[in-house]
Amino acid sequence: MPRDTLTGSRIRERRVAQGIKQAELARQAGISASYLNLIEHNRRRIGGKLLLDIANVLSVEPALLTEGAGAALIATLREAASDLPQAGAELDRVDEFAGRFPGWAELLSANRQRIAALERNVETLTDRMTHDPHLAASLHEMLSTVTAIRSAASILAEPGEIDPDWQARFHRNIYEDSARLAETSRGLVTYLEADDETATETGAPQEELDAVLEAAGHHIPELERGEPESVALDRLGQGISAPARELLQIWINRYSRDALALPMDALAPLIARHGPDPAVLVRATGADPAQVMRRLAAMPADVLPDPVGLAICDASGVLSYRKPLSDFPMPRFGAACPLWPLYRALNRPMVILSLPLVQQGRAGAGVWVDALALPVGGIAVNSDPIFEAHMLVRPVPREVEGAVQAEEVGVSCRVCAKPNCAGRREPSILASTN
C-alpha cells in the first residue's frame, strides 16, 4: 500500500494507543465522528489545517502521520526479512507494518543491527581463539598444570601409608602447581579482557602488521612523495616485534615499487574519470592488473571517496594481506570462504573475474569484486610458477546495480551458516537451529 494512503491508519493507531475515543478526537479536531471514521479507514485523504489539528491533539509531529517510517527503517526491515526468508515475512506490506506499528518496527530494526554486531564480534573472537598463539600456549599450560595437580592428589588419596618426606614433597608440588595455575589463569583473563591494541602487541607477526597498516589507513605519504623506504619503516615499525618489522619491510618495498610505477598524481585523475574499475584502469595505464588493485587499496579518501577492500593470498589459500570493508569482513588468520573468487582465480590464472557478491547474513549489503591470479617472479626453466591471487572489493557499479544476481558467500566456515554448502570445511557455530 503506498505510504501516503496510510495516514488514516496511523491516526487510528496513535489514537487507540493513547486511549482517546474516536468521537473525542473528532470533537477536538472540529469534525464529525463519521468523517474521522472515513479518514481512519483511508477512505478520505487528509492534509492542511485538519492534519495539523489532529497531530496537535495526538501530540505528534504531522510528518509521523503522513510519512510514516523513514526509508532507512524500511530498508533495515527488508534486510531483516531477507536474512531469514523461510519466515515468510510479507515484504509487500513492510511499509504498512512500519507505519502502523512504528515502535515494533524500530525494535525489530534495532535487534537486527544488534545481531549483526554480535555476529561480527563472534567472527573476531573465533579467529582469535582458533589462531592466537598466546591463547593456545596459556591453555596448554593450564591443562598441563591441572594434570600435574590431579596426579599428585591421586597418589595422596591412595590407601596406604606414604613416607612423610614424600608426602611433604607431594604437598609442596600441589601448592606450587596451584600457585602457577592461579597465575596463568589471571594472566589469561587479563589478556582476554585487554583491548585490541594490547592484544595485538602479543599476537602473531601478521596480526601486528595488519594493525600497523590499519592504523596508517594502508596509505604511506612518505612513499608517495618518493622519500626513502627507511623513513616509512622507522615511522611505522616502532614498537613491533622483529618478525613483524620484517613483514612490514617486505610490504613497504612492494608499496614503493607500486607508487613509482603508478604515481598517485597520475592515477587520481583516471580514478575520478573511470572510477575504481581495475580493468578500465589497466587499459588506461598499461600497468600490471594486480599492481592497479594494490594502488587502489592504498588511495586516501580524498582520491577514492568510496573505500575499497583488498585480499591477497598465496597458492596455499592463506591470506597474506587483508583490507576488509564493513560490508565485507575478512578472517584475521588462515584461509577465508572457499567460494570467494579469490580462490577461483587460482584455477583460472591471468583472467580477471568480475562479479557481485553478498556475504551470508548481510542481505542487501552487496559488493563488486575483481579477482586475478598472477605468477610470482619471472619465468623459470623446468619450474612451475607459483601463483598469488588478488581480490579487489568495491561498491557495486551504478550501471549494473540490481541487474545482476549477487552470489552468496561467507567469511569463513566456522562463522558461516550457509546451508548445504559444497565448500564447507567444518561445522558452523552460527548454524541456524530452525
N, C-alpha and C positions, 0 to 999 in steps of 0.2 A: 504494500500500500504506500503511495507517495507520502513523503514526510509532511507536506503542507496540508494534507487532508486529515491528519491525526490530532489537530488542535483540540477538537471536542473531546476525544478520548483522554487527552492529558488533563483537560479541565476536570473531567469526571473523576479521574484517579486522584488528583490533588484534593478535590472537594471531599471525596469519601475518606481519604487518609486523614483529613483534618476534622472529620465528623460534622460537616456542615450539610444541612438539608438542602435539597435542590430548590425548594421554594424560598428558603432564606437567602441563598446565593442570588437567585433571580431578583428578589426584592432589593437587596443591597446594590445590585448592578443596574436596577431600573428597568428590567424587562420582565415578561411574563414567564411563569414556570414552564409552560408548554413550548415557548420559543427556546428556552435554555435546554429543554429536553431534546429538541431537534439539533441544537448545536452540539450537545454532548454525544449524540449518535452520529456525528459527522454528516448531517443532512443539511446543514446551513454553514456557510463559511463565516468567519468572524475576523474582524480587524478594526483598526482605528480606535476611537474612543471606547467602544464597548470592550475591546480586548484589554485596554489599559485599566478600565474599571474592574473587570473580573480578576485581572492579575493583582490589582491592589487589594481586593477583598481576600484573595488567597495568599497574599504576602509573598509573591514570587515575581521574578523578572518576566516580562512579557515574552522574551526570547525563549525561555524554557517551555512556554506553552506552544509557540509557533515553530520553533526549530527542533525541539526535542533533543535527543542525544547528539553530541558532536561527532564529526567524521572520524576522529581518532578512536572514540569509543566504539563506533560501529565497526571500524577496521579490526580492532582488537577482538571483538566478539566473533567476527568472521574467522579470524585466525584460530581462536579457541575451538570453534566448531570444526575447522579443518584438521586440527590436531587429533581429533577423535571422531572420524567420520562415521564409525559404526553406531554412535549415539543417535544419529538421525536427526540432528538439530535442523529446524526449519529455517534455512538461510534466507528464503524469500520473505520471512516475517521478522528478521532480526531488527529492522528499523522500527517496526511496530512494538516489539518487545522492549527495546531500549527507550522508546518514547513513553510507553505506558508504565514501565517499571524502572525508572532511572536508577533507583537505589540498588536493586538487584543486578542491573546491568553493570554498574560501577563495581559491585562486589565481585562479579564474575571476571571482569576485566582485571581487577587488582589481583585476584587469585591466579589468573593465567600468567600475569607478569611475575608474580612471586614464584610460581612453579618453574618458570623459565630461568629465573635467577638461581633457584636451588639446584636445578639440573646443571647449570654452569659450574656451581660450586662442587657438585659431585664429580664432574669431569676433572676439575683441577685436583681434588683430593685423591681420586682414584689413581691419577697419574703419579702423584706424589707418593702414595702408599705402595704402588707397584714398583716404582723405579728408584726411589730415593735411597742412595747408598747408606746415608747416616741412619735412616729409619730401619733399614734391614739389619745393619750391624747392631743397633740397640736392641732390637727384638731378639736377635740371635744370642746376644749376651744375657738378656733376661732369661731366656729359656735354658741356657746352659747353667746359670746360677740356680734357677729353680730345681733343675735336675740334681745338682750337687747337694742342695739342701735336703731334697727328698731322700737321696741315697744315704746321707749321714743320719737322718732321722729314722729311716727304716732299720738301720743297724742298731741304733739305740733302743728301738721298740721291740727288737727280737728278744725272745725269752732267754734266760741265762745270764750269768754274771759277766761283766766286762771289766777288764783291768782299769783301775781308777785313772791311770795315766792316759790310756786310750780314750776313756770316757771324757776326760778333760779336753783331750785333743779334738774329739768329735764336737763337743760343745763349743769349743773355740772356732772350729771351722764353720759351724752353723751360724754363729754370731757374725763372723767376718763376711760370710756369703750373704747373710741377711742385710748387713750394712751396705754391701756392694749393690745388692738388688734394690734397696731403697734409693741409693744414689743414682743408679741407672734409671729408675722409674721417674725420679724428679727431673733428671736431665731430659728424658723423653717427653714428659709433659711440658716442660719449658720450651722445648724445640717445636712441639706441635702447636703450642699457643703463640709462637713467635709470629711476627708479621712477615710479609712476603720478602722484604729486604733482608731480614735476619736469616730466614730460611735459605735464601739464595746464597748467602755467604758460605753456608756449609754444604751446598748442593754440589752437583756434578759440574765439570767444566763447561759442558754445553749449556747447562742452565745458567751459569754465570754469564756466558756470552750472550744468551738470549736477553738477560736482564740489562746488560750494558747497551745492547742495540735498541731495546725498547725505550730505555731512558733517553737515548740520543735521537729517538724518532727515526732510526735507520737512515739518518742523513748526517753526513760529516762535512761541515762547511770548509774545514781546512783542506780537504782533498779536492773539493770543488774549486777552490782557489789555486790549486796546484802547489800547495805547500808540501814539504817533505812528509813522508808517511810517519816518521818518528814523532812528529808533532801530534798527530792524531792518536798514536799509540800511547804517548805519555799522558795525554789528557783522559783517554777512555780507559786505560789499563790500570788506573790507580785502585789499589785495594782488592784486586782479584788474584786468584792463585796463578802459579806459573803455567800450568796446563791451559787454563782459560786464557791467559795472556798470549799463549802460542796460537790458540784458535783465533783470537782477535787479530793477531798479526797476519794470519792467512786471509782472513776476511778483509782486512784493510788493504792488503796487496791487490786483491781482486777488485775491490771498490776503486782503487786508484787507477787501475788499468781501464776499468769501465768508464770512469769520469774523463780520462784522457781521450778515449775513443769517441765518446758521445758527451761533449761538454753540455752542461745544463743550459747555458745561454743559447746554444743551437737547438737543443731538444725542446725547450719550453714553448717556442712559437709553434712547433709542429704539434705538440700536445694540445695547445689552445685551438688549433685548426682542425685536427683529426680526432681528438680525444685519446683515451688510453688504450687504443686498439693496437696490439703489438704487430699484427700482420701488416697493417697500414703503415706503421712507423718503420717497419723493416724495409718496405718498398721505398719509403721516402728517404731513408738514410743509407740503405745498403749494408746495415750493420748485422751482426750476429743476433738472431731472434732471442736467444737466452740472455744475451747482454742487454737487449732492449727491455726485457722483463725485469731484470735486476735494476736497471736505471729507473724504470717507472716506480718500483718499490722504494727507491731512495729519494724520490722527489718530495720537496716540502709542500705544505698545504697551500701556499700561495701559487704554486705551479700546478698542483693537482688537487683542486678543491674537494673532489670525491676521493677518499682514501682507497688504496688498492692493497691487496694482500699478496703474499708470495710464499710458496712452499718449494723447497728443493730437496730431493732425495738422491741417494746413491743407488747403485744397482741392486743392493740388498733390500731397498724399500725404506730404510731408516731415514727420517727427516734430519738433514744436516743444517737446514736453515728454515726458519718459520717467522712469518709476519702475519699473524691472524687478523681477522676482522671480527667485529661484534656479531655480524650475521653469519660468519663462517669461522668458528673457532677451530683450532688445531691442537692435537695432543702434544704435550710438552716433551714426551720421550717416545722413542721407538717408531713403529710404523703407524700409519693412520688407516682410515677406512679403505679396504681393498677395492672399493668401487670408484674411488677417485680417478679421474682421467690422468692424474699424475702417474699412476702405475700403468694405466693402459698405454700411455705414451712410450713406456719402456718396451712394449711389444710392437710398437709402430714408430721406430725412431725416424728422425728427420721429417716428421709430419706434425703440423700444428693442429691439435684437436681443440675445437672451439665450440662450446655448448653451454646452456644454462643448467644450474644445479640448485637444489634446495636441500638443506640438511634436515634429517628426520627430527620432528618435533619443533621445527621452525617454519611452519607453513606461512607462505606469504613473504618470507624474507629471502627471496631468491637472489642469486648472484650469477655472473657470467665468468667462466673460466677458460683459459687458454693454456694448454699443456703441450710440452715439447721435450723430447729426449735427444741429446746430442752426445757424441763420443767425447771422452775426456782425453786431452792430449792429441798429438798428431797420429798419422797413420804409421803403423809399425810393421815390420816384416815378420810373417808367421806368428802374428799375435792378434787375438780377437780384441776388439775395442771394449773398453769399459764405459758404460753409459751413465750419464747424470740427467735427471729429469727435472724440469721447472714447471710450475703451475701458477700462473698469474690469476688472482681473484679480483674482479672488478664489478662495478654496478652493471645491471642489465642494460644494454643499449636501448635508447628510446625507440628507435625504428623497429625493433623486434620485440618490444615489451608486450607480453601476453600472446604473441603469435606462435611461440614455440613452447611445447610442454617441457618443463624442467624435470630432469632426472633427480630422484631422491637418493641421497647418500647419507652416511653417518659421520661421526667424528672418529671413533674407534669402537671396536666390537663391544668392549666392556660397558660403555655408556650409550649404546645404541639399541633401541627397542624395535628396529625394523623387522617385521615378521618375515619368515620364510626367505631369508637372505642366503644366497648361494655362497657368498664370500665370508660368512661368519666363521670366526676362529675360536670364539669362546662365548659362553652364555652371558647375557647382559644383566647387569644389576638393576637396570631400569625397565626390565621386561614387564609389559602390562599383564595384570592378573585377570583382565576381563576376558 
